[in-house]
Amino acid sequence: MKDKRRKYVKNNMNVLKIILILLSGISIILLAFLWLKLEDKSEKVEENDDVSNKTEQSNIIEVVVPNKKKITDWRLILVNKENPLPKDFVIELENIDETKQFDKRAIGELRRMIQAIKNSGINNIWVQSAYRSIEYQQNLYDNKINDYLNKGATKEEAEKLTLEYINKPGESEHNLGLAVDFNNVNNDFKNTKAFEWLNDNAKEYGFIMRYPEEKAEITGVAYEPWHWRYVGRDNAYKMEELNMCLEEYRKYLEEN
């Protein structure tokens, strides 16, 4: 009887051990499953944080880099070696005298300014050069280069010297029809009463001295006291206030 009881207890103990082993295995499997789930969630959170950070950085970049404003004012068209006149450029001209012409939209201010100079008692003033066609500009450019070549300059030297005062065709403000050269077109003009008057009063009629000596590195053109450009009265006053040449002023308007 005792043997049967011992055998029964032993069998029950074996069953219990098996059940405990199975329960342990199931627990390990469940814990492993839960661990994997937690790891997966953690990785997704990190990925979402990454995407969020990248989006925020992208938004910051878009805010920091401003768009430049487009300048549509015809009075502020920039023509130089970096900004040649468009090939489809069209202009309506009007005569200053029998041979010289100017942009029809601005010629009234030019006439008023010249008359005001003469009314002040300064009669030694005249327009030497105004609008130039591309063909005429080409002839000026070629003739000046040949002049330097005849004086012994190399072709490279001749071109460099010519570009100090005469731009290539399509790169001159005279091709634009808004620029005017006064008197003999030389630096002696700065010593005349006409130049003094222009320095003090030209802005009232919308004109600026286009190539000041201190701005030569920016304009790329040597000092030309005889060369005056129409930009409009409001722009001329503002440029004087800010002490800016046209290149600087356009950049200022684009960024403000």
Helices and strands as residue ranges (DSSP letters): H 2-64, G 74-76, E 93-95, E 101-103, H 107-119, E 127-129, H 134-150, H 155-163, G 173-175, E 179-182, G 187-191, H 193-201, G 202-205, E 207-211, G 213-215, H 216-219, E 224-230, H 233-242, H 246-255
